[in-house]
Structures are given as C-alpha cells and as structure tokens.
Amino acid sequence: MTTRPEIKCPSCGAPHTLSNPGIVMYSCEFCKSLVYWDKEKIINAGTVAALPEGFSRLYRGATGTLFNKRFSVLGRARYAFGRGFWDEWFVELHDGKTAWLSEDDHEFCLEGRIDGQLQIDPALLKPGSTLAVRGEQFTVEEVGQTRCLGIEGDLPKVVSPDESYRFADASSVDGKYSLGIELDAEKPTVYFGHWLKYASIQMDDEGEDWR
C-alpha cells in the first residue's frame, strides 16, 4: 500500500494528508491558514474566511460518479466577475487524474488544462473573435477581469484570495465545448472543457432537494 504524504500546518501544527500528488496548496481545516510549499520550505500565506455553500450539492469531500466513473471533490475556489460569481471545484477522477468542474448557476463544465505548445495572442481575444483549438472552432464570448473570493480544501496551484486576472471565455460552434483562458501570466493558461448535463453528475449522498 502506498503511503500518502502528510504535511503539518506551519501555523497550528495540524496534520494534513495529501490525497493526490498534484496538490500544491491547501486551506487548513482547523485554523483556516493557507498553506503552500516549494522545493525548500512550507509557507503560511495567511488565513482565509470560510466560503459559503455553492450553488449545488457539491462540497469538499463529496463523492459520486461522472459518466459512470468515480470522482471525489478535493477543493474549491470561488471567483467574482461583475456582480456575479462562479465556483471551480477541483476533483480527482477514478484513475488518479484530476480536473476542474466549473459551476455557474447550476451549469457545469468539466475542464482540463492544456499543456504544451498553443499559440494564443491575448491582444486578439475580443468578443466575437475566433480561434481553433484541438480541431474545434471557438468563438470568444466574454473577456473581462475576475477576482478570487476565497478557497477551501486542496488545490493544484497557488491561489491567493483577492488576486485578480484577466480572462476570456469561448465556446465551440456546436456549443459542446468550452475554452477558458487565464491571462495573468506571460503565457496564457488554457483550459479545454465540455458542458455537462445536470444528470451526468450522480452524488453518493443525493438529496431530494437537488432532484
């Protein structure tokens, strides 16, 4: 049996087991400190207020099936745009791989980061502009500024509450796929996803309130 690594919170000393090797940051369940690490040390990045419940029955620690494959929810980040907000749920899939479930007003999109060579010029990203990714033609629907409202649980990247970045959202011509582009670095970070029907997500503790 493989032993999962454990980290102690630098603020309160509480132990935390890392359930997936892709995790690089977590919010301590006991003192709400934000903890991340690099090759040299573990860092306390301050504290974070508890996030309110999400739109749906998803929550940190929830388990269920997605396309008849097991998944568990490891963490969440909430972002604001204009007067609204959306949740990004970090999930571990049945084979140990991870992905994001983006949720906005009961609409879900399963997303994965695209690594490797992908040429996108941020200056050309405007509503109505088009770009081709993975053989699909996408139309940019929105370009704006977003701000992180908070995080909870485990995450695969370092996120600071109140940090902001520019983003662009695009959809494929047939509406099946999404493209999320973060413009906070020298090279844009791109997430390819596909929209899910609500019934595609089956929770182990499904309640009548969500049927």
N, CA and C of each residue as an Amber inpcrd file, in Angstrom:
protein
   633
   0.8420000  -1.1880000   0.0000000   0.0000000   0.0000000   0.0000000
   0.8870000   1.2510000   0.0000000   0.5670000   2.2100000  -0.8600000
   1.3380000   3.4450000  -0.9380000   0.9400000   4.3970000   0.1800000
   1.9370000   4.8920000   0.9190000   1.6650000   5.8310000   1.9980000
   1.5340000   7.2350000   1.4320000   0.4370000   7.8980000   1.7300000
   0.2340000   9.2500000   1.2330000   0.9980000  10.2470000   2.1010000
   1.6670000  11.2170000   1.4810000   2.4710000  12.1760000   2.2530000
   1.5990000  13.0410000   3.1580000   2.1940000  13.4890000   4.2420000
   1.4800000  14.3140000   5.2230000   2.2720000  15.5890000   5.4720000
   1.5730000  16.6870000   5.5820000   2.1790000  17.9890000   5.8650000
   1.5450000  18.5420000   7.1400000   2.3620000  19.2010000   7.9600000
   1.8370000  19.8420000   9.1620000   1.6820000  21.3290000   8.9100000
   0.5420000  21.8760000   9.3040000   0.2860000  23.2990000   9.1360000
   1.3360000  24.1010000   9.9070000   2.0260000  25.0400000   9.2630000
   3.0520000  25.8300000   9.9570000   2.4800000  26.7780000  10.9990000
   1.1500000  26.9580000  10.9870000   0.5290000  27.8720000  11.9410000
   0.0660000  27.1570000  13.2040000  -0.7100000  26.0660000  13.0460000
  -1.2800000  25.3910000  14.2160000  -0.7260000  23.9870000  14.4270000
   0.0340000  23.4680000  13.4610000   0.6390000  22.1500000  13.6120000
  -0.2600000  20.9830000  13.2580000  -1.4810000  21.2480000  12.8230000
  -2.4100000  20.1730000  12.4860000  -1.9090000  19.4160000  11.2530000
  -1.9810000  18.0790000  11.2720000  -1.5270000  17.3050000  10.1230000
  -2.5430000  17.3390000   8.9860000  -2.0500000  17.2420000   7.7700000
  -2.9270000  17.2200000   6.5930000  -2.3560000  16.2200000   5.5950000
  -3.1660000  15.2420000   5.2100000  -2.7440000  14.2140000   4.2660000
  -3.0260000  14.6690000   2.8400000  -2.0250000  14.5830000   1.9870000
  -2.1780000  14.9540000   0.5810000  -2.6990000  13.7530000  -0.1860000
  -3.9180000  13.8550000  -0.6660000  -4.5680000  12.7260000  -1.3200000
  -4.1620000  12.5430000  -2.7670000  -3.5130000  13.5630000  -3.3590000
  -3.1290000  13.4840000  -4.7610000  -1.7850000  14.1880000  -4.9480000
  -0.8730000  13.6240000  -5.7440000   0.4520000  14.2380000  -5.9140000
   0.4270000  15.5790000  -6.6220000  -0.6990000  15.9440000  -7.2520000
  -0.7870000  17.2180000  -7.9430000  -1.1300000  18.3920000  -7.0490000
  -1.3930000  18.1310000  -5.7780000  -1.7840000  19.1930000  -4.8470000
  -0.5600000  20.0010000  -4.4350000  -0.6680000  21.3320000  -4.4790000
   0.4420000  22.2020000  -4.0690000   0.0000000  23.2410000  -3.0340000
  -1.2770000  23.2140000  -2.6430000  -1.7820000  24.2010000  -1.6970000
  -3.0320000  23.6570000  -1.0170000  -3.2380000  24.0190000   0.2430000
  -4.4880000  23.6500000   0.9100000  -4.8410000  24.6910000   1.9610000
  -6.0990000  24.6680000   2.3460000  -6.5900000  25.5250000   3.4140000
  -6.7680000  24.6610000   4.6590000  -6.0700000  24.9890000   5.7460000
  -6.1210000  24.1910000   6.9640000  -7.5440000  24.1690000   7.5200000
  -8.0310000  22.9740000   7.8070000  -9.4020000  22.8280000   8.3130000
  -9.5530000  23.3900000   9.7200000  -8.4670000  23.5020000  10.4510000
  -8.5460000  23.8890000  11.8490000  -8.3580000  25.3890000  12.0740000
  -7.3260000  25.9790000  11.4570000  -7.0590000  27.4010000  11.7040000
  -7.2910000  28.2780000  10.4760000  -7.6910000  27.6500000   9.3470000
  -8.0050000  28.3590000   8.0930000  -6.7830000  29.0290000   7.4630000
  -5.5800000  28.5980000   7.8560000  -4.3870000  29.1280000   7.2070000
  -4.2710000  28.5860000   5.7850000  -3.7470000  29.3970000   4.8870000
  -3.4560000  28.9570000   3.5280000  -2.0160000  28.4750000   3.5010000
  -1.8300000  27.2230000   3.1180000  -0.5160000  26.6000000   3.1790000
  -0.0960000  26.1440000   1.7850000   1.1080000  26.5280000   1.3760000
   1.6590000  26.0000000   0.1300000   3.1470000  25.7550000   0.3290000
   3.7730000  25.1190000  -0.6420000   5.1670000  24.7330000  -0.4630000
   5.8970000  24.7540000  -1.7920000   7.2120000  24.9010000  -1.6750000
   8.0890000  24.7930000  -2.8350000   9.1350000  23.7340000  -2.5120000
  10.2140000  23.6990000  -3.2550000  11.2290000  22.6670000  -3.0610000
  11.9860000  22.8380000  -1.7520000  11.9210000  24.0310000  -1.1580000
  12.7400000  24.3070000   0.0110000  11.9650000  24.3560000   1.3240000
  10.7090000  24.8310000   1.2970000  10.0190000  25.0230000   2.5620000
   8.4990000  25.0650000   2.3980000   7.8280000  24.9500000   3.5450000
   6.3770000  25.0820000   3.6260000   6.0680000  26.4990000   4.0730000
   5.1010000  27.1300000   3.4320000   4.8440000  28.5540000   3.6450000
   3.4140000  28.7800000   4.1230000   3.2710000  29.6490000   5.1210000
   1.9620000  30.0800000   5.5870000   1.6230000  31.3860000   4.8790000
   0.5630000  31.3680000   4.0620000   0.2120000  32.5470000   3.2680000
  -0.9200000  33.3520000   3.8840000  -1.1180000  33.2190000   5.2030000
  -2.1940000  33.9630000   5.8540000  -3.4260000  33.1010000   6.0400000
  -4.5220000  33.7160000   6.4180000  -5.7580000  32.9760000   6.6660000
  -6.8370000  33.3910000   5.6790000  -7.8710000  32.5600000   5.6000000
  -8.9630000  32.8210000   4.6760000 -10.2860000  32.5920000   5.3900000
 -11.2720000  33.4140000   5.0920000 -12.5980000  33.2400000   5.6830000
 -13.2880000  32.0550000   5.0310000 -14.1690000  31.4120000   5.7750000
 -14.8950000  30.2580000   5.2560000 -15.7970000  30.6830000   4.1000000
 -15.8060000  29.8840000   3.0450000 -16.6720000  30.1700000   1.9070000
 -18.0940000  29.7070000   2.1970000 -19.0960000  30.4420000   1.7300000
 -20.4740000  29.9620000   1.8620000 -20.7070000  28.7780000   0.9390000
 -21.8360000  28.1080000   1.0850000 -22.1410000  26.9540000   0.2590000
 -22.2060000  27.3490000  -1.2100000 -22.0240000  26.3550000  -2.0740000
 -22.0770000  26.5920000  -3.5030000 -23.5040000  26.6100000  -4.0230000
 -23.6170000  26.6140000  -5.3510000 -24.9330000  26.6340000  -5.9810000
 -25.6540000  25.2960000  -5.8040000 -24.8860000  24.1970000  -5.7400000
 -25.4760000  22.8690000  -5.8370000 -25.0900000  21.9860000  -4.6690000
 -25.2750000  20.6780000  -4.8610000 -24.9850000  19.7280000  -3.7920000
 -23.5180000  19.3460000  -3.7370000 -22.6630000  19.9110000  -4.5610000
 -21.2340000  19.6580000  -4.4730000 -20.6600000  20.3060000  -3.2140000
 -19.6850000  19.6420000  -2.6180000 -18.9830000  20.1970000  -1.4660000
 -17.6550000  19.4620000  -1.3230000 -16.7130000  20.0610000  -0.6000000
 -15.4170000  19.4220000  -0.4170000 -15.5830000  18.0990000   0.3160000
 -15.0390000  17.0350000  -0.2540000 -15.1650000  15.7040000   0.3310000
 -16.2780000  14.8800000  -0.2790000 -17.1300000  15.5060000  -1.0880000
 -18.2320000  14.7750000  -1.7180000 -17.6860000  13.7550000  -2.7130000
 -18.4010000  12.6530000  -2.8860000 -18.0260000  11.6130000  -3.8470000
 -19.2310000  11.2570000  -4.7040000 -18.9420000  10.6900000  -5.8630000
 -20.0300000  10.3020000  -6.7490000 -19.4910000   9.7110000  -8.0350000
 -20.3210000   9.7180000  -9.0650000 -19.9210000   9.2020000 -10.3680000
 -20.1710000  10.2630000 -11.4360000 -19.2930000  10.2640000 -12.4070000
 -19.3780000  11.1860000 -13.5360000 -19.1170000  10.3540000 -14.7880000
 -20.1240000  10.2510000 -15.6560000 -20.0280000   9.3550000 -16.8120000
 -19.7110000   7.9360000 -16.3510000 -20.3500000   7.5310000 -15.2610000
 -20.1960000   6.1880000 -14.6890000 -18.7810000   5.9090000 -14.1680000
 -18.0140000   6.9480000 -13.8880000 -16.6850000   6.7980000 -13.3180000
 -16.6170000   7.5650000 -12.0050000 -15.9310000   6.9910000 -11.0300000
 -15.8820000   7.5740000  -9.7080000 -15.1050000   8.8950000  -9.6830000
 -15.5260000   9.7930000  -8.8040000 -14.7780000  11.0290000  -8.5770000
 -14.9940000  11.4830000  -7.1450000 -14.0730000  12.3190000  -6.6660000
 -14.2100000  12.9290000  -5.3430000 -13.7950000  14.3890000  -5.4320000
 -14.4100000  15.2280000  -4.6220000 -14.1320000  16.6620000  -4.6250000
 -13.0420000  16.9650000  -3.6060000 -11.9380000  17.5470000  -4.0760000
 -10.8030000  17.8440000  -3.2020000 -10.7910000  19.2810000  -2.7000000
 -11.2840000  20.2230000  -3.4980000 -11.2250000  21.6190000  -3.0900000
 -12.0700000  22.5090000  -3.9810000 -12.0510000  23.7900000  -3.6520000
 -12.8710000  24.7490000  -4.4060000 -12.2520000  26.1340000  -4.3460000
 -12.3860000  26.8590000  -5.4370000 -12.0410000  28.2790000  -5.4780000
 -13.2450000  29.0270000  -6.0310000 -13.5510000  30.1820000  -5.4700000
 -14.6910000  30.9860000  -5.9390000 -14.1700000  32.2950000  -6.5260000
 -14.7220000  32.6460000  -7.6990000 -14.2870000  33.8470000  -8.4160000
 -15.4720000  34.7680000  -8.6830000 -15.1930000  36.0630000  -8.6340000
 -16.2170000  37.0670000  -8.9010000 -15.9780000  37.7000000 -10.2550000
 -17.0630000  38.0150000 -10.9440000 -16.9740000  38.7810000 -12.1870000
 -18.2000000  39.6850000 -12.2420000 -17.9720000  40.9780000 -12.3510000
 -19.0940000  41.9050000 -12.3230000 -19.8540000  41.7630000 -11.0090000
 -21.1560000  41.5180000 -11.1060000 -21.9850000  41.3460000  -9.9130000
 -22.2080000  39.8800000  -9.5710000 -21.6560000  38.9770000 -10.3600000
 -21.8660000  37.5610000 -10.1260000 -20.6060000  36.8430000  -9.6780000
 -20.7110000  35.5230000  -9.5320000 -19.5540000  34.7100000  -9.1710000
 -19.7710000  33.2880000  -9.6880000 -18.6720000  32.5300000  -9.7460000
 -18.7890000  31.1160000 -10.0970000 -17.8010000  30.3220000  -9.2520000
 -18.0250000  29.0090000  -9.1680000 -17.1720000  28.1160000  -8.3920000
 -16.3750000  27.2060000  -9.3120000 -15.1300000  26.9580000  -8.9190000
 -14.2720000  25.9950000  -9.5990000 -13.9750000  24.8730000  -8.6040000
 -14.5350000  23.6760000  -8.8720000 -14.3530000  22.5280000  -7.9990000
 -13.1960000  21.6820000  -8.5280000 -12.1930000  21.4410000  -7.6830000
 -11.0490000  20.6140000  -8.0510000 -11.3870000  19.1700000  -7.6900000
 -11.4140000  18.2740000  -8.6750000 -11.8570000  16.9030000  -8.4470000
 -10.7780000  15.9020000  -8.8580000 -10.7700000  14.7770000  -8.1440000
  -9.9060000  13.6560000  -8.5030000 -10.7760000  12.5880000  -9.1420000
 -10.3540000  12.0800000 -10.2970000 -11.1070000  11.0710000 -11.0240000
 -10.6780000   9.6640000 -10.5950000 -11.3680000   8.6690000 -11.1160000
 -11.1830000   7.2860000 -10.6740000  -9.7620000   6.7730000 -10.8600000
  -9.0550000   7.2940000 -11.8680000  -7.7150000   6.8060000 -12.1830000
  -6.6030000   7.6600000 -11.5700000  -6.9610000   8.5740000 -10.6670000
  -5.9720000   9.4220000 -10.0240000  -5.7210000  10.7250000 -10.7470000
  -6.2350000  10.8540000 -11.9720000  -6.0950000  12.1110000 -12.6970000
  -7.0170000  13.1530000 -12.0770000  -6.7250000  14.4150000 -12.3330000
  -7.5290000  15.4890000 -11.7570000  -8.1140000  16.3720000 -12.8470000
  -9.1400000  17.1090000 -12.4880000  -9.8030000  18.0150000 -13.4180000
 -10.5290000  19.0740000 -12.6130000 -11.1330000  20.0100000 -13.3150000
 -11.9450000  21.0560000 -12.6830000 -13.3850000  20.9190000 -13.1480000
 -14.3080000  21.0470000 -12.2000000 -15.7240000  21.1630000 -12.5130000
 -16.1090000  22.6210000 -12.2930000 -16.2970000  23.3330000 -13.3700000
 -16.6950000  24.7360000 -13.2780000 -18.2060000  24.8060000 -13.1630000
 -18.6930000  25.5700000 -12.1830000 -20.1350000  25.6430000 -11.9250000
 -20.5830000  27.1030000 -11.8620000 -21.5360000  27.4250000 -12.6890000
 -22.0930000  28.7780000 -12.7180000 -23.6050000  28.6680000 -12.8220000
 -24.2950000  28.9620000 -11.7150000 -25.7580000  28.9400000 -11.6930000
 -26.3070000  27.6020000 -12.1960000 -25.8050000  26.5040000 -11.5990000
 -26.2520000  25.1330000 -11.8810000 -25.8450000  24.6280000 -13.2620000
 -24.9680000  25.3250000 -13.9420000 -24.4260000  24.8320000 -15.1980000
 -22.9980000  24.3550000 -14.9500000 -22.6800000  23.1440000 -15.4400000
 -21.3940000  22.5270000 -15.1670000 -20.5850000  22.3370000 -16.4380000
 -19.2690000  22.4610000 -16.2860000 -18.3530000  22.1980000 -17.3800000
 -17.1360000  21.4850000 -16.8070000 -16.7820000  20.3220000 -17.3590000
 -15.6150000  19.5750000 -16.9230000 -14.4150000  20.0340000 -17.7320000
 -13.3830000  20.5480000 -17.0530000 -12.2650000  21.1840000 -17.7310000
 -10.9270000  20.5720000 -17.3340000 -10.0190000  20.5630000 -18.2900000
  -8.6550000  20.1240000 -18.0360000  -7.6860000  21.1030000 -18.6640000
  -6.5530000  21.2950000 -18.0250000  -5.5650000  22.2390000 -18.5390000
  -4.8720000  21.6710000 -19.7710000  -4.6730000  22.5200000 -20.7670000
  -3.9330000  22.1380000 -21.9680000  -2.4700000  22.5170000 -21.7730000
  -1.5990000  21.5250000 -21.7910000  -0.1730000  21.7790000 -21.6750000
   0.4850000  21.6350000 -23.0460000   1.6500000  22.2160000 -23.2090000
   2.3430000  22.1180000 -24.4860000   2.1930000  23.3740000 -25.3170000
   2.5170000  23.2460000 -26.5840000   2.5290000  24.3890000 -27.4910000
   1.1250000  24.7800000 -27.9250000   0.7270000  25.9870000 -27.6060000
  -0.5650000  26.5130000 -28.0400000  -0.4010000  28.0220000 -28.1810000
  -0.4490000  28.4810000 -29.4160000  -0.1960000  29.8800000 -29.7010000
  -1.4930000  30.6970000 -29.6380000  -1.6040000  31.5440000 -28.6290000
  -2.7670000  32.4280000 -28.4820000  -2.2580000  33.8300000 -28.2120000
  -2.6550000  34.7650000 -29.0330000  -2.2630000  36.1640000 -28.8630000
  -3.3400000  36.8660000 -28.0390000  -3.0460000  37.2400000 -26.7690000
  -4.0520000  37.8930000 -25.9280000  -4.6320000  39.1570000 -26.5510000
  -3.8490000  39.8500000 -27.3620000  -4.3190000  41.0980000 -27.9670000
  -5.4610000  40.8600000 -28.9440000  -5.5750000  39.6320000 -29.4550000
  -6.6170000  39.3160000 -30.4430000  -7.8840000  38.7420000 -29.8110000
  -7.8630000  38.5680000 -28.4850000  -9.0180000  37.9840000 -27.8030000
 -10.0470000  39.0630000 -27.5050000 -11.0620000  39.1230000 -28.3280000
 -12.1620000  40.0660000 -28.1660000 -13.4730000  39.3390000 -28.4340000
 -14.5780000  39.7770000 -27.8150000 -15.8680000  39.1350000 -28.0870000
 -16.1420000  39.0770000 -29.5850000 -16.4360000  37.8610000 -30.0590000
 -16.7110000  37.6670000 -31.4760000 -15.5340000  37.1500000 -32.2660000
 -14.3160000  37.2460000 -31.7050000 -13.1520000  36.7270000 -32.4160000
 -13.1570000  35.2040000 -32.3500000 -12.4590000  34.5580000 -33.2630000
 -12.4500000  33.0970000 -33.3430000 -11.0270000  32.5570000 -33.2320000
 -10.9320000  31.3160000 -32.7910000  -9.6570000  30.6170000 -32.7290000
  -9.9120000  29.1190000 -32.7980000  -8.9340000  28.3750000 -33.2900000
  -9.0590000  26.9260000 -33.4480000  -8.1730000  26.2240000 -32.4260000
  -8.7600000  25.2820000 -31.6710000  -8.0390000  24.5210000 -30.6630000
  -8.5080000  23.0750000 -30.7350000  -7.5710000  22.1430000 -30.8350000
  -7.8730000  20.7140000 -30.8740000  -8.8970000  20.3650000 -31.9620000
  -8.7630000  20.9990000 -33.0930000  -9.6370000  20.6950000 -34.2060000
 -11.0270000  21.2910000 -34.1000000 -11.2630000  22.0940000 -33.0750000
 -12.5640000  22.7430000 -32.8880000 -12.4260000  24.2470000 -33.1090000
 -13.4620000  24.8310000 -33.6900000 -13.5060000  26.2730000 -33.8940000
 -14.2610000  26.9110000 -32.7370000 -13.6240000  27.8940000 -32.0890000
 -14.2220000  28.5420000 -30.9330000 -14.4710000  30.0220000 -31.2130000
 -15.5550000  30.5290000 -30.6030000 -15.8700000  31.9460000 -30.6740000
 -15.7730000  32.5410000 -29.2770000 -15.0240000  33.6130000 -29.1350000
 -14.8670000  34.2730000 -27.8380000 -16.1760000  34.9690000 -27.4730000
 -16.6990000  34.6470000 -26.2930000 -17.9670000  35.2190000 -25.8490000
 -17.7890000  36.3300000 -24.8260000 -16.7260000  36.2320000 -24.0270000
 -16.5530000  37.2250000 -22.9660000 -15.0720000  37.4080000 -22.6610000
 -14.6810000  38.6530000 -22.4280000 -13.3360000  38.9910000 -21.9620000
 -13.5080000  39.9610000 -20.7990000 -12.8680000  39.6790000 -19.6990000
 -13.0660000  40.5500000 -18.5420000 -12.0260000  40.3340000 -17.4680000
 -12.3290000  40.8660000 -16.2850000 -11.4470000  40.7830000 -15.1270000
 -12.1680000  40.0210000 -14.0300000 -11.4790000  39.0920000 -13.3920000
 -12.0840000  38.3340000 -12.3090000 -11.2170000  38.4320000 -11.0630000
 -11.8420000  38.1900000  -9.9080000 -11.1400000  38.2670000  -8.6220000
 -11.5050000  37.0570000  -7.7810000 -10.5040000  36.4680000  -7.1430000
 -10.7380000  35.3130000  -6.2780000 -11.3770000  35.7680000  -4.9610000
 -12.4910000  35.1430000  -4.5970000 -13.1820000  35.4760000  -3.3500000
 -12.7390000  34.5960000  -2.1860000 -12.1400000  33.4450000  -2.4920000
 -11.6890000  32.5540000  -1.4260000 -11.4950000  31.1430000  -1.9310000
 -10.8620000  30.3140000  -1.0930000 -10.6360000  28.9250000  -1.4390000
 -10.9240000  28.0410000  -0.2390000 -11.0640000  26.7340000  -0.4900000
 -11.1610000  25.7560000   0.5820000 -10.6240000  24.4230000   0.0720000
 -10.0970000  23.6200000   0.9880000  -9.6080000  22.3050000   0.6120000
  -8.2730000  22.3420000  -0.1010000  -8.0640000  21.3380000  -0.9680000
  -6.7970000  21.1580000  -1.6700000  -6.8910000  21.6720000  -3.0980000
  -5.7910000  22.2870000  -3.5670000  -5.7600000  22.8320000  -4.9200000
  -4.4400000  22.4860000  -5.6090000  -4.4350000  22.4270000  -6.9580000
  -3.2300000  22.0790000  -7.7040000  -2.3850000  23.2900000  -8.0850000
  -2.7610000  24.4640000  -7.6230000  -2.0000000  25.6710000  -7.9040000
  -2.1620000  26.6380000  -6.7450000  -1.2250000  27.5550000  -6.6210000
  -1.2780000  28.5350000  -5.5370000  -2.2330000  29.6530000  -5.9320000
  -3.2650000  29.8360000  -5.1240000  -4.2770000  30.8660000  -5.3640000
  -4.3740000  31.7410000  -4.1280000  -4.3250000  33.0330000  -4.3110000
  -4.4300000  33.9690000  -3.1880000  -5.7800000  34.6810000  -3.2350000
  -6.5240000  34.6820000  -2.1250000  -7.7770000  35.4410000  -2.0920000
  -7.5390000  36.8980000  -2.4610000  -8.4250000  37.4410000  -3.2240000
  -8.3810000  38.8220000  -3.7080000  -7.4400000  39.0150000  -4.8990000
  -6.7010000  37.9710000  -5.3080000  -5.8920000  38.1350000  -6.5080000
  -6.8140000  38.2250000  -7.7180000  -6.4210000  38.9580000  -8.7100000
  -7.2630000  39.1400000  -9.8860000  -6.4550000  38.8810000 -11.1520000
  -7.1600000  38.5730000 -12.2150000  -6.5190000  38.3660000 -13.5050000
  -7.5520000  38.5470000 -14.6110000  -7.0710000  38.8020000 -15.8040000
  -7.9380000  38.9010000 -16.9700000  -8.2390000  37.5030000 -17.4840000
  -9.4140000  37.3470000 -18.0610000  -9.8090000  36.0450000 -18.5820000
 -10.5940000  36.2190000 -19.8780000 -10.6680000  35.1270000 -20.6310000
 -11.5010000  35.0820000 -21.8250000 -12.2110000  33.7340000 -21.8440000
 -13.4970000  33.7420000 -22.1580000 -14.2920000  32.5230000 -22.2730000
 -14.7710000  32.3750000 -23.7070000 -14.6590000  31.1480000 -24.2270000
 -15.0880000  30.8850000 -25.6020000 -15.8540000  29.5710000 -25.6440000
 -16.7020000  29.4280000 -26.6660000 -17.4790000  28.2060000 -26.8670000
 -17.3240000  27.7260000 -28.2970000 -17.4050000  26.3950000 -28.4690000
 -17.3210000  25.8340000 -29.8110000 -18.5990000  26.1630000 -30.5810000
 -18.5310000  26.0270000 -31.8850000 -19.6680000  26.3650000 -32.7400000
 -20.9030000  25.5470000 -32.3850000 -20.7160000  24.2650000 -32.0520000
 -21.8530000  23.4060000 -31.7160000 -22.2740000  23.5080000 -30.2580000
 -21.5640000  24.3020000 -29.4580000 -21.9240000  24.5070000 -28.0670000
 -21.5480000  23.3800000 -27.1310000 -20.8250000  22.3770000 -27.6090000
 -20.4750000  21.2420000 -26.7590000 -19.2580000  21.5130000 -25.8840000
 -18.3470000  22.3390000 -26.3890000 -17.0660000  22.5110000 -25.7210000
 -16.8560000  23.9620000 -25.2740000 -16.0180000  24.1110000 -24.2680000
 -15.6800000  25.4400000 -23.7490000 -14.1740000  25.6240000 -23.7710000
 -13.7720000  26.8630000 -23.7400000 -12.3610000  27.2150000 -23.6740000
 -12.2260000  28.3520000 -22.6710000 -11.5030000  28.0950000 -21.5960000
 -11.2500000  29.1250000 -20.5970000  -9.7930000  29.5360000 -20.6490000
  -9.5410000  30.8130000 -20.7510000  -8.1730000  31.3140000 -20.9190000
  -7.8580000  32.3070000 -19.8090000  -6.8230000  32.0030000 -19.0180000
  -6.3560000  32.9030000 -17.9740000  -5.2000000  33.7240000 -18.5250000
  -5.2950000  35.0230000 -18.3860000  -4.3070000  35.9270000 -18.9800000
  -3.4670000  36.6290000 -17.9220000  -3.1570000  35.8980000 -16.8350000
  -2.4360000  36.5110000 -15.7290000  -0.9390000  36.2950000 -15.8010000
  -0.4520000  35.6140000 -16.8080000   0.9740000  35.3450000 -16.9150000
   1.4680000  35.7200000 -18.3040000   2.7770000  35.5840000 -18.5070000
   3.3360000  35.8970000 -19.8150000   2.7320000  35.0060000 -20.8880000
   2.5130000  33.7400000 -20.5450000   1.8970000  32.8100000 -21.4630000
   0.5070000  32.4460000 -20.9460000  -0.5340000  32.6390000 -21.7270000
  -1.8900000  32.3270000 -21.2620000  -2.0270000  30.8680000 -20.8300000
  -2.8040000  30.6400000 -19.7650000  -3.1310000  29.2910000 -19.3260000
  -4.5000000  28.9360000 -19.8980000  -4.5740000  27.8020000 -20.5880000
  -5.7900000  27.4480000 -21.3250000  -6.3990000  26.1670000 -20.7680000
  -7.7210000  26.1840000 -20.5960000  -8.4590000  25.0170000 -20.1160000
  -9.5140000  24.6320000 -21.1580000  -9.4520000  23.3830000 -21.5770000
 -10.4170000  22.8490000 -22.5460000 -11.4590000  22.0410000 -21.7760000
 -12.7320000  22.2840000 -22.0540000 -13.7780000  21.5720000 -21.3200000
 -14.9690000  21.2430000 -22.1770000 -15.8640000  20.4420000 -21.6180000
 -17.1310000  20.1930000 -22.3040000 -18.2740000  20.2850000 -21.3020000
 -19.3740000  20.8420000 -21.7830000 -20.5250000  21.0930000 -20.9320000
 -21.2000000  19.7820000 -20.5530000 -21.7030000  19.7390000 -19.3260000
 -22.3500000  18.5410000 -18.8070000 -23.8230000  18.7900000 -18.5570000
 -24.6020000  17.7570000 -18.7570000 -25.9870000  17.8140000 -18.3150000
 -26.0090000  17.5730000 -16.8100000 -26.9540000  18.1900000 -16.1400000
 -27.0260000  18.0880000 -14.6900000 -27.0850000  16.6340000 -14.2400000
 -27.8030000  15.7980000 -15.0130000 -27.9760000  14.3910000 -14.6480000
 -26.7000000  13.5800000 -14.8280000 -25.6850000  14.1450000 -15.4860000
 -24.4310000  13.4180000 -15.6880000 -23.6680000  13.2310000 -14.3820000
 -23.9650000  14.0790000 -13.3910000 -23.2780000  14.0220000 -12.1010000
 -24.1870000  13.3460000 -11.0860000 -23.7890000  12.1760000 -10.6180000
 -24.5540000  11.4330000  -9.6260000 -23.7850000  11.4170000  -8.3130000
 -24.3930000  11.9740000  -7.2570000 -23.7280000  12.0400000  -5.9710000
 -24.1000000  10.8360000  -5.1100000 -23.1640000  10.3950000  -4.2720000
 -23.4440000   9.2740000  -3.3760000 -24.4890000   9.6360000  -2.3290000
 -24.5120000  10.8920000  -1.9230000 -25.4900000  11.3360000  -0.9280000
 -26.5560000  12.2280000  -1.5620000 -27.0040000  11.8480000  -2.7280000
 -28.0020000  12.6220000  -3.4670000 -29.2100000  12.9030000  -2.5830000
 -29.5930000  14.1730000  -2.4960000 -30.7610000  14.5480000  -1.6950000
 -31.9340000  14.9430000  -2.5650000 -33.0990000  14.8670000  -2.0030000
 -34.3030000  15.2010000  -2.7580000 -34.3340000  16.6540000  -3.1800000
 -33.6290000  17.5180000  -2.4320000 -33.6430000  18.9490000  -2.7560000
 -32.9960000  19.2470000  -4.1010000 -32.1540000  18.3030000  -4.6030000
 -31.4120000  18.5770000  -5.8140000 -31.9290000  17.7970000  -7.0120000
 -33.0020000  17.0940000  -6.8780000 -33.5500000  16.3100000  -7.9850000
 -34.4370000  17.1660000  -8.8760000
